[in-house]
Amino acid sequence: MINRQRMIDQLLELVRIDSPSSKEGAVARRLEEILTDLGMTVVFDDAGKKLGTDTGNLIATLKGTVPGTPILFSAHMDTVQQPGESVNPVVDGDVIRSDGTTILGSDDKAGITAFIEAVRVLQENKIPHGDVQAVFTIWEEGGLFGSLNLDYSLVNAERAFILDSGGAVGTIINQGPAQDRIEAVFHGKAAHAGVEPEAGISAIQMAARAIDTMNLLRIDAETTANLGSIEGGRATNIVTPEVRLVGEARSQKNEKLDAQTAHMKAAMEQAASDFGGAVDVTVERVYSAFHVSAEAPMIQTLKEVFVTMGLEPVIQSSGGGSDTNHFNNNGISAVNLSVGMDKAHTNDEYIPIDDLVEAGQMVVEIIKAHA
């Protein structure tokens, strides 16, 4: 049923359309044409206006031909910023890769391609199906901003399958972490470092003390923390009056994340107090954790689908965030599924063609299973 060459051609077309985060308009317009031609109703929400981008999230609906559980598939239209433009894809034997000067963009245009091919197969073979929706989001990379600002009133599905994970098809991501972004600005007091250093308060010392007393990197099996950047100082003869730290903490459990973030904040405040300075700490919950039980009906259905396809179902958690987090946090049961891409976000990114084809078949089988 799956047309292998058609899937190859579709992915090649999509990755050639530049769509770095916040500039997804061109690929969105092309997808609107493709999905409309396939009989889907396509609308865009106002997330683009909120974010200042050139398009909103694309929401497409295929009316069911038989009763069934309304389901949704989602992938993101954007790619990482650099080097993500002027992609020159190459079919290299059994894989598709870039020419090595850019990413490929199979993250996540492979997910989009899998959905498009599945709908084509449904139409060509007159396969009975319930209501099927697609949500192709903007600005997933670097913040999940599209799904955060998605107009969920346009979604009528009960289950969502996010087509945005790497590795072998058959992998089900049923758990993902919450993340806090933590920014701290230490305020000391400038002084001449050679004439009267005792008159100053070093923000660098405060930051160093805080870092030294923090639990960082792997905290436990479910929790991590990292400081990603530190900025401050102008000259060696000035006691540094200000230092900025930016970091993050993640955990599979919201309560564990709360505790880790509180610990990091307390370490910063104590260090500032020790040196007689001050610190302003800002914490932003980027996304909350999600967990769909391995016993949940949607996962049992997925396992049956993969067994039918001759694949070994693998259920696992992820240490990274995805649109899956926001769908779950908005009341829609969602899991992230592998579409076969590998080495995403690098110039070595590639996708085996067999995996791309299996991803298309997977979407077809999921739709059939919910009819």
C-alpha positions as CSV (number, residue, x, y, z in Angstrom):
1,M,0.0,0.0,0.0
2,I,2.7,2.4,0.9
3,N,4.4,4.1,-2.2
4,R,8.1,4.1,-1.3
5,Q,9.2,6.4,-4.1
6,R,6.4,8.8,-3.4
7,M,7.5,9.0,0.2
8,I,11.1,9.7,-0.8
9,D,10.0,12.4,-3.2
10,Q,7.7,14.0,-0.6
11,L,10.4,14.2,2.0
12,L,12.9,15.6,-0.5
13,E,10.5,18.3,-1.4
14,L,9.7,19.3,2.1
15,V,13.3,19.4,3.4
16,R,14.2,21.7,0.5
17,I,11.8,24.3,1.8
18,D,13.5,26.4,4.4
19,S,11.6,26.5,7.7
20,P,13.8,27.6,10.6
21,S,11.9,28.3,13.8
22,S,9.6,31.3,13.4
23,K,9.9,31.2,9.6
24,E,7.6,28.2,8.7
25,G,5.3,30.2,6.4
26,A,6.6,28.7,3.1
27,V,6.3,25.0,4.2
28,A,2.9,25.7,5.9
29,R,1.5,27.1,2.6
30,R,2.7,24.0,0.7
31,L,1.3,21.7,3.3
32,E,-2.0,23.5,3.1
33,E,-2.1,22.8,-0.6
34,I,-1.2,19.1,-0.2
35,L,-3.7,18.5,2.6
36,T,-6.5,20.4,0.9
37,D,-6.0,18.3,-2.3
38,L,-6.4,15.2,-0.1
39,G,-9.8,16.4,1.1
40,M,-8.8,17.7,4.5
41,T,-10.2,20.9,6.0
42,V,-7.2,23.2,6.9
43,V,-7.2,26.1,9.3
44,F,-4.5,28.1,11.0
45,D,-4.7,29.4,14.6
46,D,-3.4,32.7,15.8
47,A,-0.2,31.4,17.5
48,G,1.8,33.1,14.9
49,K,0.4,36.5,15.8
50,K,1.2,35.9,19.5
51,L,4.8,34.8,18.7
52,G,5.5,37.2,15.9
53,T,6.1,34.5,13.3
54,D,5.0,34.3,9.7
55,T,2.3,31.6,10.2
56,G,0.3,29.9,12.9
57,N,-0.1,26.2,13.7
58,L,-1.7,24.2,11.0
59,I,-4.8,22.2,12.0
60,A,-6.2,19.8,9.4
61,T,-9.2,17.6,9.7
62,L,-10.3,14.5,7.7
63,K,-13.9,13.6,8.4
64,G,-14.4,10.0,9.3
65,T,-16.2,7.6,7.0
66,V,-17.2,5.3,9.9
67,P,-17.6,5.8,13.6
68,G,-14.4,5.6,15.6
69,T,-12.2,7.2,18.3
70,P,-11.1,10.7,17.0
71,I,-7.4,10.7,16.9
72,L,-4.7,13.2,16.0
73,F,-1.2,13.1,14.6
74,S,1.3,15.9,15.2
75,A,4.7,16.9,13.9
76,H,6.5,20.3,13.8
77,M,7.2,22.3,10.7
78,D,10.3,24.1,11.9
79,T,13.9,22.9,11.9
80,V,16.8,24.1,14.0
81,Q,18.1,27.5,13.0
82,Q,21.7,26.7,11.9
83,P,22.8,25.2,9.7
84,G,19.3,24.5,8.6
85,E,18.7,26.4,5.4
86,S,19.5,25.6,1.7
87,V,19.3,21.9,2.5
88,N,20.5,19.7,-0.4
89,P,19.2,16.2,0.4
90,V,20.9,13.2,-1.1
91,V,19.5,9.7,-1.6
92,D,22.5,7.6,-0.6
93,G,21.7,3.9,-1.1
94,D,19.2,3.0,1.5
95,V,19.3,6.3,3.4
96,I,18.4,9.9,2.9
97,R,20.9,12.4,4.2
98,S,22.0,16.0,3.6
99,D,25.1,16.8,1.5
100,G,26.9,17.3,4.8
101,T,26.8,21.1,4.8
102,T,23.5,21.4,6.7
103,I,21.1,19.3,8.7
104,L,18.6,17.2,6.8
105,G,15.4,18.3,8.4
106,S,13.9,14.8,8.8
107,D,13.3,16.2,12.3
108,D,10.5,16.6,11.8
109,K,9.5,16.6,8.2
110,A,9.8,12.8,8.2
111,G,6.8,12.8,10.6
112,I,4.9,15.1,8.3
113,T,5.7,12.9,5.3
114,A,4.5,9.8,7.1
115,F,1.2,11.4,7.8
116,I,0.7,12.7,4.2
117,E,1.5,9.2,2.8
118,A,-1.0,7.6,5.2
119,V,-3.8,9.8,4.1
120,R,-3.0,9.2,0.5
121,V,-3.2,5.4,1.2
122,L,-6.5,5.8,3.0
123,Q,-8.0,7.7,0.0
124,E,-6.6,5.4,-2.7
125,N,-7.7,2.2,-1.0
126,K,-10.9,3.5,0.4
127,I,-9.9,2.4,3.9
128,P,-12.7,3.1,6.5
129,H,-11.5,5.5,9.2
130,G,-12.9,7.7,12.0
131,D,-12.2,11.4,12.3
132,V,-8.4,12.1,11.9
133,Q,-6.7,15.4,12.6
134,A,-3.2,16.7,12.0
135,V,-1.6,19.5,13.9
136,F,1.6,20.7,12.4
137,T,3.2,23.1,14.9
138,I,5.5,26.1,14.6
139,W,8.6,26.8,16.7
140,E,9.0,23.5,18.4
141,E,12.7,23.7,18.4
142,G,14.1,25.7,21.3
143,G,11.0,26.1,23.3
144,L,7.8,24.2,22.2
145,F,6.2,27.6,21.6
146,G,3.8,26.4,18.9
147,S,2.2,23.7,21.0
148,L,2.3,26.0,24.0
149,N,0.2,28.6,22.1
150,L,-1.9,26.1,20.1
151,D,-5.7,26.9,20.0
152,Y,-6.8,23.6,21.6
153,S,-10.4,24.5,21.0
154,L,-9.7,23.5,17.4
155,V,-8.7,20.0,18.5
156,N,-11.5,17.4,18.9
157,A,-9.3,14.3,19.2
158,E,-9.1,12.1,22.3
159,R,-5.7,10.7,21.6
160,A,-2.6,12.3,20.0
161,F,0.3,10.5,18.4
162,I,3.3,12.8,18.1
163,L,5.6,11.8,15.2
164,D,8.8,13.3,16.5
165,S,11.2,10.8,17.9
166,G,14.3,9.1,16.6
167,G,15.4,5.5,16.5
168,A,13.7,2.4,15.3
169,V,10.0,2.5,14.4
170,G,8.1,0.8,17.2
171,T,9.5,3.0,20.0
172,I,6.8,4.6,22.2
173,I,7.8,7.5,24.4
174,N,5.2,7.5,27.2
175,Q,7.0,9.7,29.8
176,G,8.8,13.0,29.5
177,P,10.3,15.4,32.0
178,A,9.3,18.8,33.3
179,Q,11.8,21.6,32.8
180,D,12.5,24.8,34.6
181,R,14.6,27.6,33.1
182,I,16.6,29.3,35.8
183,E,18.2,32.7,35.4
184,A,20.1,34.5,38.1
185,V,21.8,37.9,38.2
186,F,24.3,38.5,41.1
187,H,24.7,42.1,42.2
188,G,28.0,43.0,43.9
189,K,29.9,46.3,44.1
190,A,32.5,47.6,41.8
191,A,35.9,48.8,43.1
192,H,39.4,49.2,41.9
193,A,41.0,45.8,42.2
194,G,44.5,47.2,42.8
195,V,43.8,50.2,45.0
196,E,40.9,49.2,47.3
197,P,39.5,45.7,46.4
198,E,38.2,45.5,50.0
199,A,35.6,48.2,49.1
200,G,34.1,45.9,46.4
201,I,31.9,42.9,46.4
202,S,32.7,40.4,43.7
203,A,29.8,39.0,41.8
204,I,32.1,36.3,40.4
205,Q,32.9,35.1,43.9
206,M,29.2,34.9,44.7
207,A,28.4,33.0,41.5
208,A,31.4,30.6,42.2
209,R,30.3,29.9,45.7
210,A,26.7,29.2,44.5
211,I,27.9,26.9,41.8
212,D,30.2,25.0,44.2
213,T,27.4,24.3,46.6
214,M,24.8,23.2,44.0
215,N,24.0,19.6,43.2
216,L,24.3,19.6,39.4
217,L,24.2,17.3,36.3
218,R,22.7,13.8,37.2
219,I,20.8,14.2,40.4
220,D,19.0,10.9,40.3
221,A,17.5,8.5,37.8
222,E,14.7,11.0,37.0
223,T,16.3,14.4,37.6
224,T,19.1,16.5,36.0
225,A,20.4,20.0,36.3
226,N,22.8,22.1,34.4
227,L,24.2,25.6,34.2
228,G,24.6,26.5,30.5
229,S,26.1,29.9,30.5
230,I,27.9,32.5,32.8
231,E,28.5,36.1,31.8
232,G,30.2,39.0,33.7
233,G,33.2,41.1,34.2
234,R,35.0,43.7,32.0
235,A,38.6,44.1,33.2
236,T,41.0,42.5,35.6
237,N,41.4,45.7,37.6
238,I,37.7,46.0,38.4
239,V,36.0,44.0,41.1
240,T,33.1,42.5,39.1
241,P,29.8,44.1,40.1
242,E,27.4,41.8,38.1
243,V,27.3,38.2,36.9
244,R,24.5,36.4,35.0
245,L,24.0,32.7,35.2
246,V,21.5,30.7,33.0
247,G,20.7,27.1,33.6
248,E,18.0,24.5,33.7
249,A,16.6,21.6,35.8
250,R,14.5,18.7,34.5
251,S,12.7,15.8,36.2
252,Q,10.2,13.1,35.3
253,K,8.3,14.2,38.4
254,N,7.1,17.7,38.9
255,E,7.6,17.6,42.7
256,K,11.2,16.5,42.2
257,L,11.8,19.4,39.8
258,D,10.3,21.8,42.4
259,A,12.8,20.5,45.0
260,Q,15.8,20.7,42.7
261,T,14.9,24.3,41.5
262,A,14.4,25.4,45.1
263,H,17.8,23.9,46.0
264,M,19.5,25.9,43.2
265,K,17.7,29.1,44.1
266,A,18.6,28.7,47.8
267,A,22.3,28.1,47.0
268,M,22.4,31.3,45.0
269,E,20.6,33.3,47.7
270,Q,22.9,32.0,50.4
271,A,26.1,32.7,48.4
272,A,24.9,36.3,47.8
273,S,24.2,36.7,51.5
274,D,27.6,35.3,52.4
275,F,29.4,38.0,50.5
276,G,27.0,40.9,51.3
277,G,25.6,41.1,47.8
278,A,22.3,40.3,46.3
279,V,20.8,38.1,43.6
280,D,17.7,38.2,41.5
281,V,16.5,34.7,40.5
282,T,13.9,34.1,37.8
283,V,12.4,30.7,37.3
284,E,10.2,29.7,34.3
285,R,8.4,26.4,34.1
286,V,9.0,25.7,30.4
287,Y,6.8,22.6,30.4
288,S,5.4,20.1,32.9
289,A,6.0,16.4,33.0
290,F,3.8,13.8,31.4
291,H,3.3,10.1,32.0
292,V,0.9,7.9,30.1
293,S,0.6,4.5,31.8
294,A,2.0,1.5,29.9
295,E,-1.3,-0.1,30.6
296,A,-3.3,2.7,29.0
297,P,-5.7,1.7,26.2
298,M,-3.8,3.8,23.6
299,I,-0.5,2.1,24.3
300,Q,-2.1,-1.4,24.3
301,T,-3.5,-0.5,20.8
302,L,-0.1,0.7,19.7
303,K,1.5,-2.5,20.9
304,E,-1.0,-4.5,18.8
305,V,-0.3,-2.3,15.8
306,F,3.5,-2.9,16.0
307,V,3.1,-6.7,16.5
308,T,0.8,-6.8,13.5
309,M,3.6,-4.9,11.5
310,G,6.2,-7.5,12.7
311,L,7.9,-4.9,14.9
312,E,9.0,-5.2,18.6
313,P,7.2,-2.5,20.7
314,V,9.6,-0.6,23.0
315,I,8.1,1.6,25.7
316,Q,10.5,4.1,27.2
317,S,10.9,7.6,28.8
318,S,12.7,10.5,27.3
319,G,15.0,13.1,28.9
320,G,13.9,15.8,26.5
321,G,10.8,17.8,26.0
322,S,8.5,17.7,23.0
323,D,5.1,18.9,21.9
324,T,3.9,15.7,23.7
325,N,4.3,17.5,27.0
326,H,1.9,20.3,26.0
327,F,-0.8,18.0,24.5
328,N,-0.9,16.0,27.7
329,N,-1.0,19.1,29.8
330,N,-4.0,20.3,27.8
331,G,-6.0,17.1,28.6
332,I,-5.2,15.1,25.4
333,S,-3.5,11.7,26.0
334,A,-0.4,11.8,23.9
335,V,2.7,9.7,23.3
336,N,5.7,10.4,21.1
337,L,6.5,7.8,18.3
338,S,9.7,7.2,16.5
339,V,9.7,7.8,12.7
340,G,13.3,6.5,12.1
341,M,15.4,9.7,12.0
342,D,18.9,9.7,13.4
343,K,21.6,12.2,14.4
344,A,19.1,15.1,14.3
345,H,20.4,18.6,14.8
346,T,23.7,17.7,13.2
347,N,25.1,17.8,9.6
348,D,25.3,13.9,9.9
349,E,21.5,13.6,10.2
350,Y,19.9,10.8,8.1
351,I,16.9,8.6,7.9
352,P,16.8,5.0,6.6
353,I,14.3,4.8,3.8
354,D,12.9,1.5,5.2
355,D,12.2,3.3,8.5
356,L,10.5,6.2,6.7
357,V,8.2,3.7,4.8
358,E,7.5,1.8,8.1
359,A,6.5,5.2,9.7
360,G,4.0,5.8,6.9
361,Q,2.6,2.3,7.4
362,M,2.5,2.8,11.2
363,V,0.2,5.8,10.7
364,V,-2.1,3.9,8.4
365,E,-2.4,1.0,10.9
366,I,-3.0,3.3,13.9
367,I,-5.9,4.9,11.9
368,K,-7.3,1.6,11.0
369,A,-7.1,0.4,14.6
370,H,-9.2,3.3,15.8
371,A,-12.0,3.0,13.2
